[in-house]
Amino acid sequence: MLVSDCCLEHTVMSEKIAIVTGANKGVGFGIVRCLCKRFDGVVYLTSRDEARGKQAVAVLEKEGFSPRYHQLDVADISSVAKFRDFVEKNHGGIDIIINNAGVAPGTDENTYELSKSVIDINYGSIVNVEELLFPLLRENARVLHISSDCGHLSNVRNKEWIERLSKKDLTRKDINDFVEWYLDSVKKGTFKQSDFADNGTIPSYRVSKVAMSALTIVQQRELEPRGIIVNSMHPGLVSTDMTTGIGFYSIDDAARTPVYLVLEAPPTIKGAYVWHDRTVVDWYDYKANYYFKRNSIFIQLIKNTFSKIHIPLIPSTWLLSNSISPALAFVVKHISETFSANKSTCTTYGMIDRARE
Ligand SMILES: NC(=O)c1ccc[n+]([C@@H]2O[C@H](COP(=O)([O-])OP(=O)(O)OC[C@H]3O[C@@H](n4cnc5c(N)ncnc54)[C@H](OP(=O)(O)O)[C@@H]3O)[C@@H](O)[C@H]2O)c1
């Protein structure tokens, strides 16, 4: 080997690298953009679809950033293996992994096939990444799983599972059994809405994210001796395709806490479940109010709709003199006051919900 080749190889191998999954759009794209600004190393924007990923890279290049690209379908073990080989050969190790790729069911229809595919992507992918990419993690590397408010233990209402998932010596088997228990209940038609918060809405997504946040705890325990930090976090309700554009936060707002967690957070934050405002939340507090409430989406939808149309302040005298029933008059007056004359009420309402969303 020529001396110059040797030096080149050394330079490349000593470069720090960060990998973001599912980064062609949404929160993952925002994270890549933020890392490009703040991380002193190579940032990989990865996506399952090569064309969509390269398009996203082109957007960032136009903004003056230089992310690198590689195809990565986290639910496809052969794609993860190809990426592993590429990283090993070209970089020798990994400093940061942000597991962001995810899907939501998008319908209330709770079939076995749909539940399994949501769980395979949101939770199975973490298992694939763990199996193939974790061996490349360098000492003191940081891993972040983008979970959800659906990933807090308070989403589970079944007492046996709350107890088992809260065990100090929680194992992968416990978590996999939890996932299998849910899938089995859907297959056999014995699924009970009361086993989950919010009357069991989007149960497959809740199960996948609870499993992901529980696995974070096991992974931290195992990787502790290598100084590696693993956390999971809820990014807030972010305006992306997943939420059909409804959200309190832009993708750039939403990227701040993930990037803080992998670049700056003190090493005492480990194996933790972190809220989008950087608060470390007690994941085990199953009675807490952190679980996802579908109403928060509807509230935001209503708020968005009303904030776009001009509703004049309607005087109550007009409502009464036009033979509108007193109950309807009250509702119309309230909406009119809330969303037109007194915009601050509208904002305050948003803020109240935001605190616990
Ligand atoms: N938005 C929110 O309010 C919110 C709240 C809580 C948690 N989250 C979590 O935040 C993460 C990002 O969500 P988002 O809102 O940004 O959603 P999004 O806009 O729908 O983006 C999801 C990304 O994941 C990718 N993806 C899906 N399956 C994949 C696979 N098998 N391999 C690789 N990439 C895959 C998608 O790629 P394609 O373009 O190819 O589909 C897309 O790039 C998810 O884990 C989600 O659960 C979001």
The ligand as a Tripos MOL2 file, in Angstrom:
@<TRIPOS>MOLECULE
LIG
   48    52     1     0     0
SMALL
NO_CHARGES

@<TRIPOS>ATOM
      1 N1        -45.0770   13.3570   13.1220 N.am      1 LIG1
      2 C1        -45.3900   13.1700   14.4020 C.2       1 LIG1
      3 O1        -46.1980   13.9230   14.9810 O.2       1 LIG1
      4 C2        -44.7750   12.0490   15.1740 C.ar      1 LIG1
      5 C3        -45.1490   11.8940   16.5240 C.ar      1 LIG1
      6 C4        -44.5840   10.8760   17.2590 C.ar      1 LIG1
      7 C5        -43.6400   10.0560   16.6870 C.ar      1 LIG1
      8 N2        -43.2830   10.2020   15.3790 N.ar      1 LIG1
      9 C6        -42.2700    9.2980   14.8260 C.3       1 LIG1
     10 O2        -41.2940   10.0530   14.1490 O.3       1 LIG1
     11 C7        -40.7230    9.2760   13.0880 C.3       1 LIG1
     12 C8        -40.7880   10.0730   11.7890 C.3       1 LIG1
     13 O3        -42.1440   10.2800   11.4660 O.3       1 LIG1
     14 P1        -42.6270   11.4330   10.4760 P.3       1 LIG1
     15 O4        -43.7370   12.1170   11.1380 O.co2     1 LIG1
     16 O5        -41.4970   12.1960    9.9630 O.co2     1 LIG1
     17 O6        -43.2730   10.5280    9.3290 O.3       1 LIG1
     18 P2        -43.1450   10.5680    7.7360 P.3       1 LIG1
     19 O7        -43.0830   11.9610    7.2600 O.co2     1 LIG1
     20 O8        -44.2010    9.6590    7.2560 O.co2     1 LIG1
     21 O9        -41.6960    9.9230    7.4830 O.3       1 LIG1
     22 C9        -41.4580    8.5940    7.7990 C.3       1 LIG1
     23 C10       -40.1520    8.2020    7.1390 C.3       1 LIG1
     24 O10       -39.8840    6.8240    7.4570 O.3       1 LIG1
     25 C11       -39.5770    6.1600    6.2330 C.3       1 LIG1
     26 N3        -39.7770    4.7170    6.3080 N.ar      1 LIG1
     27 C12       -40.9190    4.0290    6.5070 C.ar      1 LIG1
     28 N4        -40.6610    2.7060    6.4560 N.ar      1 LIG1
     29 C13       -39.3370    2.5720    6.2250 C.ar      1 LIG1
     30 C14       -38.4850    1.4650    6.0620 C.ar      1 LIG1
     31 N5        -38.9360    0.2120    6.1010 N.pl3     1 LIG1
     32 N6        -37.1690    1.6890    5.8580 N.ar      1 LIG1
     33 C15       -36.6740    2.9480    5.8050 C.ar      1 LIG1
     34 N7        -37.4560    4.0360    5.9160 N.ar      1 LIG1
     35 C16       -38.7690    3.8510    6.1220 C.ar      1 LIG1
     36 C17       -40.4490    6.8450    5.2050 C.3       1 LIG1
     37 O11       -39.9970    6.5390    3.8990 O.3       1 LIG1
     38 P3        -40.9950    6.5910    2.6100 P.3       1 LIG1
     39 O12       -41.0200    8.0100    2.1630 O.co2     1 LIG1
     40 O13       -40.3150    5.6780    1.6580 O.co2     1 LIG1
     41 O14       -42.3340    6.1030    3.0690 O.co2     1 LIG1
     42 C18       -40.2250    8.2850    5.6090 C.3       1 LIG1
     43 O15       -39.0000    8.7520    5.1260 O.3       1 LIG1
     44 C19       -41.5160    7.9820   13.0480 C.3       1 LIG1
     45 O16       -40.8160    6.9700   13.7180 O.3       1 LIG1
     46 C20       -42.7940    8.3300   13.8020 C.3       1 LIG1
     47 O17       -43.3780    7.1900   14.3870 O.3       1 LIG1
     48 C21       -43.8330   11.1900   14.6030 C.ar      1 LIG1
@<TRIPOS>BOND
     1     1     2 1
     2     2     3 2
     3     2     4 1
     4     4     5 ar
     5     4    48 ar
     6     5     6 ar
     7     6     7 ar
     8     7     8 ar
     9     8     9 1
    10     8    48 ar
    11     9    10 1
    12     9    46 1
    13    10    11 1
    14    11    12 1
    15    11    44 1
    16    12    13 1
    17    13    14 1
    18    14    15 2
    19    14    16 1
    20    14    17 1
    21    17    18 1
    22    18    19 2
    23    18    20 1
    24    18    21 1
    25    21    22 1
    26    22    23 1
    27    23    24 1
    28    23    42 1
    29    24    25 1
    30    25    26 1
    31    25    36 1
    32    26    27 ar
    33    26    35 ar
    34    27    28 ar
    35    28    29 ar
    36    29    30 ar
    37    29    35 ar
    38    30    31 1
    39    30    32 ar
    40    32    33 ar
    41    33    34 ar
    42    34    35 ar
    43    36    37 1
    44    36    42 1
    45    37    38 1
    46    38    39 2
    47    38    40 1
    48    38    41 1
    49    42    43 1
    50    44    45 1
    51    44    46 1
    52    46    47 1
@<TRIPOS>SUBSTRUCTURE
     1 LIG1         1 GROUP 0 **** ****
